[in-house]
């Protein structure tokens, strides 16, 4: 289907799998007479053993597990809205006692999760990583069957040892301590036996060109199949094996659904400059190329990532006007000069048009596809 309708640009990408290292997963959804969804996955050039840098997509499992941890702590008066103060206890750790972008001026798990999905905020992710803890984050995912996932680092310059240490945190309600989490050290054991080298050169933190590849051996790893499954597990928990589900409340799911699909202009806290954070800032499929306005009847529940020339998006896409729904996940590598950290990637020329076009081809196919039972998607039409 993709090749048959592809533009010359997309054909060129599809004809060079080694250059662009793309992977695509299209999930067709058929509803039965009871409106229960059934899923059929199609894989194109997917290989969980081919490394790509997952960038901000690791924020999805980190946010989910922050909610799961709150549920499992079972502490009175502690929930995702409880003010959360982060302290420091090890080198490079930083404190947070206020957040001017929240309604009450204080940080919380909920507010960090909002920022993670609305604009893919890095500091918000770092704080969720610190709350969950590196060891819990990884061991929980491994227990759920996501055995190839590895989340080892914050998004700020730190050594592997510094990333194993996470901050002490206090939760307060009206100035009174509700819960104190001490500083923690991760004893998680990672398999770093497979060497991962990418590029022919890179700029280091001192902006000096090093004529060697970047060593990604100890970096974060999140295979596209697992990322797709996590999105499905959040949107349709009953559709994935029980082991792969997350321990979330119905309120948690509703909250995640709201912020996975909400656009920056629809948020008052945080409030965003929509010239910088336009509708499709974190929505690659269908709309990102050209900063398009997203129609009200379209809902895209997703998580994107972009770094080192890699672009990734895993989405559940709904058109409530035309009763269309499908899942689409993809990754592409666009770095023709082979130098990393030089900010010269073909995101706009090749990467984002790739996402826009494959999204359009699948969407147009779904518009015309005959379905035995028309999906009832009105629940996705709620005002955000």
N, C-alpha and C positions, 0 to 999 in steps of 0.2 A: 504493500500500500504506500509506504513512504517513498520508495524509489520511483514508483509509477507517477506520483504527483509532485515529485521534488523539483524545485527550481534548480538552475545550474549551480548556484552556491551550495545548496543542500546536497545535491548529487556529488559535488566535489568533496564535501566532508564525508559523506557515506562511503565514497570510494577510497578514502584514506584512513582506515581504522587505526593503523599504527601511528599516524601523525596526530590525529585528533583524539585518540583513546576514548571515543565516545561509548556510552552504554545507555540503552533505552529500555524501559519497562512500561508497557501499555497494559492496563487492567480494564477489561470490559466488564460491565456490571449489568446483569439481568435480574429483574425483580420477578418474584413469583406472584401468584394471585393474592397472597397475603402481604404483598409489598416487601417481602424479605429479599435482601440482595444476595446474589450468587456471583462469584468472581472467577474470571478466567484471565490468567496472566500470559502475556506474550513478551518474550525476551529477545532483544536484538543486540548482539555483540556484548552480552553481559558476562562478566568474569569476576567473581568475588576475590580472586587471587591477584588481579591486576590493581595495583595501588593507585588511588587518586587521593588528593588531599581533600578531606571532607569539609574543611573550613567551618563555617557557622552552622552546618547541619547538625553538629554534635550538640547544639543548644536544645534541640528537640528532646532527646532522651534525658538531658540534664534537667530541663524544666519539668518533665513528667515525673522524674524520680524525686524531685524536690517536693512535689505534691504527695507522692507516695510516702515519702519519709514523714511528712507531717501527719498523715493518716495513721502510720504505724507507731509514731511516738505516743499518741493518745494522751496528750497533756491538756488538762482543762484550760480553756481560754486561749489555746494556741491554735491558730489557723493561718491561712495564707495572707490574711489582712493584718495580722498582728505586727506592730512595728518591730523591725529587726535591725539591731545595731551590731556592726562588725568591728572587732578589735584586731590587734596585731600581736604576734608572738614569735615571729621568725623573720629572717631577712627578706626584704622586698615586699613583705605584706603591708597592706594599707588599711586604714580605718575608714568606716562610714558611719556617721551619726545623724545625717540629715539628707533629704532629697527634695530639692526645690521643685521638681517636676511632678510630685505627687500632691494630692488634694490636701493632705494634712501635713505636708512638709517632711514626712518620715518615710524611710525605705521599708519595703515588705517583700515577702516572696511573691505575692500577687503583682506588685508593681514591677518587680524585676522581670517576671514572665511577660507582662504586657510589653515591655521594652524589647525583650528578646524577639517577639513575633512582629511587632509593629515596624521596627527599623533594624532588627538584628544587632542590638546594642551589645558591645563586647564586655563592658564593665558589668552589666546586669548578668551576663553569663558567668563571669568570674565569681560573682557573689553566690550564685546558685551552686556552682562547682564547689565553693568553699563550704556551703551549708551541707550538701550531700556528702562530700568527702570523696577523694579519689578512690579509695578502696571500696567503699559502699557502692559508688557509681558503677564501677566495673564489675564487681562480684554480683550485683543485682542483675545486670544485663546478661552476664554469663549464665546465671541460674535460669534466666528466662529463655535460654536457647540462643541468644545472640553472642555466640562464642568467639566470633572474629572481631567484635567491636572492641576498641581500645580508646579510652579517653584519659590521656595522661597529663594534659597541660591546660593552663589558663591561656587567655589571649593577651598576654603581656610578657615582656622579656623576663624569663625565669629559667633557672637550671632545672634538670629533672629532679634533683633533690628538693629544691624549693617548691616544686609543684606537688611533691608528696606531702608537704606540710600544709595544713589548712587552718584558718584563723579561728580563734575563740569568737563565739557569737552569743549575743543576749537578745531575748525577746521580751519586750516590755509592754504592759497595758496600763495606760494612765500613770506612767512613771514607775509602776511596780513590776518587779521581775516575775515573769511567767515561766521562762525556761532559759537555762544557761547551757550552752554547748561548749565544752572545753576545746582547746586546740587539739588537732588530731594529726597523726602520722600514718600514712598509707603503707601497709606491708604487702600490698597486692603484688603478685608475681606475674610479670608479662613475658611473653615469648618474643624476644627480639632477635631470634636466630636468622630470620630472613632479612638480608641487607636490602634497603630501598634507597636507591640513588636516582635523582631526577635532575635533568638539565645538564648543560656543559659548563655553566658558570653561574655565580650568584653574587649579589651584594650582601655584605654582612651588616650587623647592627651599626657599625661605624661608617656605613656607606662606601666601603672599600670593595672593589671587584676582586673576587676570588675565582680563579679559573679552574674550579672543580664543581661537581654537582652538589646539590644540597642533600644531606643525609636525612631522610625521613624515617629511618628505622624505628626511632622511639616516639614518633609523632602520633597524633590521633589517627584512628582508622575506623571507618564506618562504611562497610560494603553497601552498594546501592540497593541490593535485595533486602537488607536488614532495615535500611532507612524507609523503604517503601512499606515494609511490614509494620514499622512503628506508626507511620501515618495511618495505615489501615486499622491498627490496634486502637488508635485514639478515636477514629471516626466510626468504626464498626467493631467494637470489642468482641462481640459474639462470633465474628467471622474468622478470627484467628484462633489457633490452638490455645487452650486454657493456660498452658505454661507461658505463652508469649504475651499474655495480657498484663495490664498494670493494675495495681491496687488503688483504684480511684473511686471517688463518690460520683453520683450523677451531677452534683454541682461542679465538681472538678472538670468533668467532660464538657459541660455547658460552657464553663469559663475558657477552657482550651479552644473549643470550637469558635467561640466569639473572637478570641484574639489571634487565632491562626488565620482567620479570614478578614479581620478588620483592616481597614486602610488608614494610613496616617491622618488624613483629614477628618476621619470620624472619631478621633480621640481628643478629649479635652484635657485629660491628665494621663500621660504627658501630652503637651501641646507641641505640634511640630510645624516647622516652616515647610509648607507643601511645595515650594519651588525646589527645595533640596530633596524632601521626602515626598515625592509624587506618588500617585496611586499605585503604580506598578514597581515601586522601589524594591520590594521583595517578592514580586510576582513575575517570574520569567516567562512562563508559557502564555502564549496568545498576545500579551500586552507589553512586555518590558521594552522591546526595541522601539524607540521613538517616544517613550514616556506617555503612553496612551492613557486616556480616562477609562476606567473600568465601569461598565454599566451596572446599575443597581440590581439587575436580575442575575448577575454573575456572582458566584461565590467561589473563591479559591482558598482552600484550606491546605496550607503548605509550610515547608521550611526550605529556604535557599541557603547557599553558601558560595562564596567566591574568594579565592586566594591563590597565589602562585600560578595563575593562568588556568586554574580549574574553576568551572562553573557547575553548580549542582542545584537541582530543584526536585522535590518530591511533593506531588500535589494530588488532592481530590478536588475535581472541578465540577461545579454544578451550574446549570442554566435553568432557572426556575420558570422562565417564560416558555421555553421550548421542551421542557421535561427531558433534559440531557444531563447525564452524569457519567464520569469515568475517572480513572486514576492514571496519572502519567508521571514518570520519574526519569530523569536523565542526568548525565554528566558529560562534559566535554573539556578538552585541554586545548587552549589556544595560546601558544607561546612560540612563535616561529623562529625567534632568534636564539632560543634555548637558554637564555639568561633569566634567572629568577630574581625577584625583588628589584627589578629595574623599572617597574610600573609601565612596561611596554608589552601589553598583552592585547590580543585581538578580540577583546570582549565585545566592543561595539560593531566591529566589522564582520565578525564570524560567529562568536559565541552566542550573543543574545538573539541575532536573527535565526540561528539554529533552533533555539527554544521556541521562538515565536512561530516559526514555520511548522515544526512538527506538532505544536499545539493546535495550529489552524487545520492541518491535514486531519488529525484525529477528531477534532471538534466537528469539522464538516462531514466526516464519515458518520459520526454519531448522530448528527442532525437528520441524516437520511436513513439510518439503520432501522429496519423493522424490528419491533419488539412485541413479543406475544402479550405482555402485560405492560401498560404504560406506567412508568414510575410515578409515585406520589411524592413530590419533593417540596411540598408547601412549607414544611418545618424549616427549610433553609431560607425561607423568605422573610424571616423575622427581622425587624428593624434593629440595626446594630447601634 
